[in-house]
């Protein structure tokens, strides 16, 4: 009997979650991508040794520290737009900011984004927001920017890890 009740509760909770996702399927999909990529990025940032944050495969490519600092700046900027406040600003970081300072700020930037995503609905994606350089864009543009940027920069991080003989988080079982 308890098993049957457990399955009923599970089915009801699943139905509620699906109903919520059905009302905002675009935002729900973006949240899935965000949660996956943010987890990979924090793990990748923690995995790379501090003395390798200056690593770059070629002179024309970004350093590992530049990638992490760029993601932090991008997260605060884009998630400010998603919140409706225009491009946001977080703590000042650069590619030479030490790893032990970057990681907590990276996590903070993802927390800021999670809060922005939690308050977002598909019905608000057409609302005009102030984008970078003062341009006016639909909020949907900022949402796409967030997910695309995380996937792009995680692929860089994963490549840099592999080039240094490390298996990236997404490749682990």
MIKELUM-87781 format. One line per 10 residues: their letters; for each residue x, y, z of N, C-alpha, C. Coordinates in Angstrom, 2 decimals, always signed. Example, Ala and Ser with C-alpha at 12.3 -4.5 7.8 and 13.67 -1.06 7.14 Angstrom:
as) +13.19:-5.69:+7.80:+12.30:-4.50:+7.80:+13.20:-3.30:+7.80; +12.85:-2.25:+7.08:+13.67:-1.06:+7.14:+12.90:+0.03:+7.87 .
END
This chain:
xxxxxxxxxx) +0.82:-1.19:+0.00:+0.00:+0.00:+0.00:+0.87:+1.27:+0.00; +1.93:+1.26:+0.85:+2.80:+2.43:+0.90:+3.49:+2.65:-0.45; +3.81:+1.59:-1.13:+4.44:+1.72:-2.44:+3.47:+2.37:-3.42; +2.22:+1.94:-3.38:+1.21:+2.52:-4.28:+1.02:+4.01:-3.98; +0.96:+4.36:-2.71:+0.81:+5.77:-2.34:+2.04:+6.55:-2.80; +3.21:+5.96:-2.63:+4.44:+6.61:-3.09:+4.40:+6.89:-4.58; +3.94:+5.94:-5.36:+3.86:+6.12:-6.81:+2.82:+7.18:-7.17; +1.75:+7.22:-6.44:+0.72:+8.24:-6.70:+1.28:+9.63:-6.43; +1.99:+9.78:-5.30:+2.59:+11.07:-4.97:+3.63:+11.44:-6.02; +4.46:+10.47:-6.42:+5.46:+10.72:-7.47:+4.80:+11.14:-8.76 .
xxxxxxxxxx) +3.75:+10.45:-9.17:+3.04:+10.79:-10.41:+2.42:+12.18:-10.33; +1.85:+12.52:-9.19:+1.24:+13.85:-9.03:+2.31:+14.94:-9.09; +3.44:+14.70:-8.43:+4.53:+15.69:-8.46:+5.07:+15.84:-9.87; +5.21:+14.73:-10.57:+5.70:+14.78:-11.96:+4.73:+15.53:-12.85; +3.44:+15.30:-12.66:+2.43:+16.00:-13.45:+2.49:+17.50:-13.20; +2.69:+17.88:-11.94:+2.80:+19.30:-11.62:+4.03:+19.91:-12.27; +5.14:+19.18:-12.22:+6.37:+19.69:-12.83:+6.19:+19.83:-14.34; +5.56:+18.84:-14.95:+5.32:+18.90:-16.40:+4.37:+20.04:-16.75; +3.38:+20.26:-15.93:+2.45:+21.36:-16.18:+3.17:+22.69:-16.09; +4.08:+22.82:-15.11:+4.86:+24.04:-14.98:+5.73:+24.24:-16.21 .
xxxxxxxxxx) +6.41:+23.18:-16.64:+7.27:+23.26:-17.81:+6.46:+23.55:-19.06; +5.24:+23.03:-19.13:+4.40:+23.24:-20.30:+3.98:+24.70:-20.44; +3.90:+25.41:-19.33:+3.50:+26.82:-19.41:+4.67:+27.71:-19.84; +5.89:+27.25:-19.67:+7.09:+28.01:-20.07:+8.15:+27.03:-20.59; +7.87:+26.36:-21.69:+8.82:+25.34:-22.16:+10.17:+25.90:-22.60; +10.20:+27.12:-23.10:+11.47:+27.71:-23.53:+12.35:+27.97:-22.31; +11.79:+28.61:-21.30:+12.54:+28.90:-20.08:+12.94:+27.60:-19.39; +12.04:+26.63:-19.34:+12.36:+25.34:-18.71:+13.52:+24.67:-19.42; +13.54:+24.73:-20.74:+14.64:+24.14:-21.50:+15.94:+24.88:-21.24; +15.88:+26.20:-21.20:+17.07:+27.00:-20.92:+17.60:+26.70:-19.52 .
xxxxxxxxxx) +16.71:+26.50:-18.55:+17.13:+26.17:-17.19:+17.88:+24.84:-17.16; +17.40:+23.86:-17.93:+18.08:+22.57:-17.99:+19.50:+22.74:-18.53; +19.64:+23.50:-19.61:+20.96:+23.74:-20.20:+21.83:+24.48:-19.18; +21.28:+25.52:-18.58:+22.02:+26.32:-17.59:+22.51:+25.45:-16.44; +21.66:+24.62:-15.88:+22.04:+23.80:-14.73:+23.15:+22.82:-15.10; +23.03:+22.21:-16.27:+24.06:+21.27:-16.72:+25.39:+22.01:-16.92; +25.36:+23.08:-17.71:+26.59:+23.78:-18.06:+27.24:+24.47:-16.86; +26.44:+25.05:-15.99:+27.02:+25.71:-14.82:+27.72:+24.70:-13.92; +27.14:+23.52:-13.78:+27.79:+22.46:-13.00:+29.11:+22.03:-13.61; +29.11:+21.85:-14.93:+30.35:+21.49:-15.62:+31.40:+22.58:-15.47 .
xxxxxxxxxx) +30.98:+23.83:-15.59:+31.94:+24.93:-15.56:+32.57:+25.12:-14.19; +31.78:+25.00:-13.15:+32.35:+25.10:-11.80:+33.33:+23.95:-11.58; +32.94:+22.75:-11.97:+33.83:+21.59:-11.80:+35.11:+21.77:-12.61; +35.00:+22.28:-13.83:+36.18:+22.49:-14.68:+37.07:+23.59:-14.10; +36.47:+24.64:-13.56:+37.25:+25.72:-12.95:+37.99:+25.21:-11.73; +37.35:+24.35:-10.96:+38.00:+23.78:-9.78:+39.08:+22.77:-10.18; +38.86:+22.05:-11.26:+39.78:+21.00:-11.68:+41.13:+21.54:-12.18; +41.11:+22.62:-12.94:+42.36:+23.14:-13.49:+43.23:+23.67:-12.35; +44.48:+23.23:-12.26:+45.36:+23.72:-11.20:+45.57:+25.24:-11.32; +45.74:+25.89:-10.20:+45.90:+27.35:-10.16:+47.05:+27.81:-11.04 .
xxxxxxxxxx) +48.13:+27.04:-11.09:+49.28:+27.46:-11.89:+49.05:+27.31:-13.39; +47.91:+26.74:-13.77:+47.57:+26.59:-15.18:+46.53:+27.62:-15.64; +46.13:+28.53:-14.78:+45.14:+29.55:-15.17:+45.70:+30.53:-16.18; +47.00:+30.57:-16.34:+47.64:+31.39:-17.37:+47.87:+30.61:-18.66; +47.46:+29.33:-18.68:+47.66:+28.49:-19.87:+46.79:+28.94:-21.03; +47.39:+28.95:-22.21:+46.66:+29.18:-23.46:+47.33:+28.28:-24.52; +46.54:+27.59:-25.33:+47.12:+26.68:-26.32:+48.01:+27.37:-27.35; +47.63:+28.57:-27.76:+48.42:+29.35:-28.72:+48.43:+30.79:-28.24; +49.37:+31.60:-28.72:+49.42:+33.00:-28.27:+48.15:+33.80:-28.58; +47.40:+33.41:-29.59:+46.20:+34.16:-29.96:+44.95:+33.74:-29.17 .
xxxxxxxxxx) +45.02:+32.66:-28.42:+43.86:+32.20:-27.67:+43.86:+32.78:-26.25; +42.67:+32.79:-25.65:+42.51:+33.27:-24.28:+43.21:+32.34:-23.31; +43.61:+32.89:-22.17:+44.09:+32.05:-21.08:+42.88:+31.41:-20.41; +43.15:+30.38:-19.63:+42.08:+29.72:-18.88:+41.43:+30.72:-17.92; +42.26:+31.53:-17.28:+41.75:+32.56:-16.37:+40.88:+33.58:-17.08; +41.21:+33.90:-18.33:+40.39:+34.84:-19.12:+39.02:+34.23:-19.39; +38.98:+32.94:-19.71:+37.68:+32.29:-19.96:+36.82:+32.38:-18.71; +37.38:+32.01:-17.56:+36.60:+32.02:-16.31:+36.16:+33.44:-15.97; +37.04:+34.41:-16.10:+36.66:+35.79:-15.76:+35.62:+36.32:-16.75; +35.72:+35.94:-18.01:+34.73:+36.35:-19.01:+33.36:+35.77:-18.69 .
xxxxxxxxxx) +33.32:+34.51:-18.30:+32.03:+33.88:-17.95:+31.41:+34.60:-16.76; +32.22:+34.94:-15.78:+31.71:+35.67:-14.61:+31.09:+37.00:-15.06; +31.84:+37.78:-15.84:+31.34:+39.07:-16.30:+30.09:+38.91:-17.16; +30.11:+37.91:-18.04:+28.95:+37.65:-18.90:+27.73:+37.25:-18.10; +27.92:+36.39:-17.11:+26.79:+35.96:-16.29:+26.13:+37.14:-15.59; +26.94:+37.97:-14.93:+26.35:+39.12:-14.23:+25.67:+40.06:-15.23; +26.30:+40.29:-16.38:+25.73:+41.19:-17.38:+24.42:+40.68:-17.95; +24.43:+39.46:-18.44:+23.25:+38.90:-19.10:+22.12:+38.63:-18.10; +22.46:+38.15:-16.94:+21.41:+37.82:-15.97:+20.78:+39.07:-15.37; +21.50:+40.18:-15.39:+20.88:+41.46:-15.05:+19.80:+41.80:-16.06 .
xxxxxxxxxx) +20.07:+41.51:-17.33:+19.07:+41.75:-18.39:+17.85:+40.84:-18.19; +18.10:+39.59:-17.84:+16.99:+38.66:-17.64:+16.13:+39.08:-16.46; +16.74:+39.71:-15.46:+15.99:+40.20:-14.30:+15.22:+41.48:-14.61; +15.56:+42.10:-15.74:+14.87:+43.32:-16.13:+15.58:+44.58:-15.69; +16.78:+44.44:-15.15:+17.51:+45.60:-14.64:+18.55:+46.14:-15.60; +18.62:+45.61:-16.81:+19.68:+46.00:-17.74:+20.94:+45.24:-17.41; +22.00:+45.42:-18.20:+23.22:+44.66:-17.94:+23.69:+44.84:-16.50; +23.89:+43.72:-15.82:+24.33:+43.76:-14.43:+25.84:+43.85:-14.33; +26.29:+44.11:-13.13:+27.73:+44.20:-12.86:+28.02:+43.43:-11.60; +29.05:+42.61:-11.67:+29.49:+41.88:-10.49:+30.83:+42.40:-10.04 .
xxxxxxxxxx) +31.47:+41.67:-9.16:+32.81:+42.07:-8.71:+33.78:+42.14:-9.90; +34.71:+43.05:-9.83:+35.69:+43.20:-10.90:+36.67:+42.02:-10.88; +36.79:+41.35:-12.02:+37.73:+40.25:-12.18:+38.46:+40.41:-13.51; +39.65:+39.86:-13.58:+40.42:+39.86:-14.82:+41.02:+38.48:-15.00; +41.70:+38.29:-16.11:+42.31:+36.99:-16.36:+43.44:+36.69:-15.39; +43.94:+37.68:-14.68:+45.01:+37.45:-13.71:+44.50:+37.34:-12.27; +43.19:+37.45:-12.08:+42.63:+37.25:-10.75:+42.92:+35.79:-10.35; +43.46:+35.56:-9.16:+43.82:+34.19:-8.76:+42.60:+33.25:-8.72; +42.88:+32.00:-9.00:+41.84:+30.95:-9.01:+41.03:+30.94:-7.72; +41.70:+31.04:-6.58:+40.98:+30.95:-5.31:+40.02:+32.12:-5.10 .
xxxxxxxxxx) +40.20:+33.19:-5.83:+39.24:+34.31:-5.79:+38.18:+34.17:-6.87; +38.56:+33.61:-8.03:+37.61:+33.47:-9.14:+36.50:+32.46:-8.86; +36.83:+31.34:-8.27:+35.83:+30.27:-8.10:+34.63:+30.72:-7.27; +34.80:+31.36:-6.11:+33.61:+31.79:-5.38:+32.79:+32.83:-6.15; +33.46:+33.68:-6.92:+32.73:+34.68:-7.70:+32.01:+34.01:-8.87; +32.63:+32.99:-9.45:+31.96:+32.22:-10.51:+30.68:+31.60:-9.96; +30.77:+30.98:-8.80:+29.58:+30.39:-8.16:+28.53:+31.46:-7.87; +28.97:+32.61:-7.39:+28.05:+33.72:-7.12:+27.35:+34.15:-8.40; +28.10:+34.21:-9.51:+27.49:+34.63:-10.78:+26.43:+33.63:-11.23; +26.69:+32.35:-11.00:+25.70:+31.34:-11.36:+24.48:+31.44:-10.44 .
xxxxxxxxxx) +24.68:+31.77:-9.18:+23.56:+31.98:-8.27:+22.70:+33.16:-8.71; +23.34:+34.23:-9.17:+22.61:+35.39:-9.69:+21.78:+34.99:-10.89; +22.36:+34.18:-11.76:+21.62:+33.73:-12.95:+20.47:+32.81:-12.58; +20.70:+31.91:-11.62:+19.63:+31.00:-11.21:+18.44:+31.79:-10.69; +18.71:+32.82:-9.91:+17.64:+33.66:-9.37:+16.88:+34.35:-10.52; +17.63:+34.84:-11.51:+16.99:+35.49:-12.67:+16.14:+34.49:-13.45; +16.66:+33.29:-13.65:+15.91:+32.27:-14.39:+14.67:+31.82:-13.63; +14.78:+31.73:-12.32:+13.63:+31.31:-11.51:+12.47:+32.29:-11.62; +12.76:+33.55:-11.89:+11.71:+34.56:-12.02:+11.24:+34.78:-13.44; +11.71:+33.96:-14.37:+11.43:+34.17:-15.79:+10.32:+33.26:-16.30 .
xxxxxxxxxx) +9.49:+33.79:-17.17:+8.42:+33.03:-17.83:+8.50:+33.28:-19.33; +8.07:+32.31:-20.11:+8.06:+32.48:-21.57:+7.29:+33.74:-21.97; +6.23:+34.04:-21.23:+5.39:+35.19:-21.58:+6.13:+36.52:-21.49; +7.30:+36.54:-20.83:+8.06:+37.79:-20.71:+9.25:+37.86:-21.66; +9.43:+36.85:-22.49:+10.60:+36.82:-23.37:+10.55:+37.85:-24.50; +9.37:+38.35:-24.80:+9.24:+39.37:-25.84:+9.41:+40.79:-25.33; +9.51:+40.95:-24.02:+9.67:+42.28:-23.43:+11.05:+42.83:-23.82; +11.08:+44.10:-24.19:+12.34:+44.73:-24.57:+13.17:+45.07:-23.34; +14.46:+44.71:-23.40:+15.40:+45.01:-22.33:+16.57:+45.79:-22.91; +17.30:+46.45:-22.04:+18.52:+47.13:-22.46:+19.63:+46.10:-22.53 .
xxxxxxxxxx) +20.14:+45.91:-23.72:+21.18:+44.91:-24.00:+22.54:+45.61:-23.90; +23.58:+44.91:-24.24:+24.92:+45.51:-24.22:+24.97:+46.72:-25.15; +25.82:+47.67:-24.81:+26.00:+48.92:-25.55:+24.70:+49.70:-25.68; +23.77:+49.50:-24.76:+22.53:+50.26:-24.73:+21.51:+49.86:-25.78; +21.78:+48.81:-26.55:+20.83:+48.37:-27.57:+19.57:+47.82:-26.92; +18.46:+47.96:-27.61:+17.19:+47.42:-27.13:+16.95:+46.10:-27.86; +16.74:+45.04:-27.09:+16.54:+43.70:-27.63:+15.45:+43.00:-26.83; +14.81:+41.98:-27.41:+13.86:+41.19:-26.61:+14.62:+40.39:-25.55; +14.01:+40.19:-24.41:+14.62:+39.43:-23.32:+15.06:+38.04:-23.81; +14.37:+37.50:-24.79:+14.74:+36.20:-25.34:+16.18:+36.20:-25.84 .
xxxxxxxxxx) +16.64:+37.32:-26.36:+18.01:+37.42:-26.87:+19.02:+37.20:-25.74; +18.72:+37.74:-24.59:+19.61:+37.55:-23.43:+19.60:+36.09:-22.97; +18.44:+35.45:-23.00:+18.35:+34.05:-22.60:+19.17:+33.16:-23.54; +19.07:+33.42:-24.83:+19.85:+32.65:-25.81:+21.34:+32.93:-25.62; +21.68:+34.17:-25.37:+23.07:+34.55:-25.13:+23.64:+33.76:-23.95; +22.88:+33.66:-22.88:+23.34:+32.95:-21.69:+23.67:+31.49:-22.01; +22.72:+30.77:-22.58:+22.95:+29.35:-22.82:+24.04:+29.12:-23.87; +24.04:+29.92:-24.92:+25.07:+29.75:-25.96:+26.46:+30.04:-25.41; +26.58:+31.10:-24.63:+27.87:+31.50:-24.09:+28.42:+30.41:-23.16; +27.56:+29.83:-22.33:+28.02:+28.79:-21.41:+28.50:+27.56:-22.18 .
xxxxxxxxxx) +27.77:+27.17:-23.20:+28.19:+26.00:-23.98:+29.49:+26.29:-24.74; +29.62:+27.47:-25.30:+30.81:+27.85:-26.04:+32.04:+27.82:-25.13; +31.94:+28.48:-23.99:+33.10:+28.60:-23.13:+33.41:+27.32:-22.35; +32.40:+26.51:-22.10:+32.71:+25.22:-21.48:+33.50:+24.36:-22.47; +33.17:+24.44:-23.75:+33.93:+23.64:-24.72:+35.40:+24.07:-24.74; +35.65:+25.38:-24.56:+37.04:+25.84:-24.45:+37.70:+25.24:-23.22; +37.01:+25.33:-22.10:+37.57:+24.81:-20.85:+37.87:+23.32:-20.97; +36.95:+22.57:-21.55:+37.14:+21.13:-21.71:+38.35:+20.84:-22.60; +38.49:+21.60:-23.66:+39.64:+21.41:-24.55:+40.96:+21.71:-23.83; +40.98:+22.80:-23.07:+42.20:+23.16:-22.34:+42.55:+22.08:-21.31 .
xxxxxxxxxx) +41.53:+21.54:-20.64:+41.78:+20.46:-19.69:+42.40:+19.25:-20.40; +41.81:+18.87:-21.53:+42.34:+17.72:-22.30:+43.77:+17.97:-22.75; +44.04:+19.20:-23.20:+45.40:+19.52:-23.64:+46.41:+19.46:-22.50; +45.90:+19.50:-21.28:+46.76:+19.37:-20.10:+46.65:+17.99:-19.46; +46.13:+17.02:-20.22:+46.08:+15.64:-19.76:+45.00:+15.33:-18.75; +43.95:+16.16:-18.69:+42.87:+15.95:-17.73:+41.56:+15.65:-18.45; +40.76:+14.79:-17.87:+39.46:+14.47:-18.43:+38.44:+15.50:-17.92; +37.75:+16.20:-18.84:+36.80:+17.22:-18.39:+35.57:+16.60:-17.70; +34.90:+17.38:-16.88:+33.74:+16.88:-16.12:+32.68:+16.21:-16.99; +32.41:+16.74:-18.15:+31.35:+16.18:-19.00:+31.71:+14.82:-19.58 .
xxx) +32.97:+14.45:-19.54:+33.41:+13.17:-20.10:+33.50:+12.07:-19.05; +33.26:+12.44:-17.82:+33.31:+11.44:-16.72:+31.98:+10.75:-16.58; +32.03:+9.52:-16.06:+30.79:+8.76:-15.85:+30.12:+9.20:-14.60 .
END
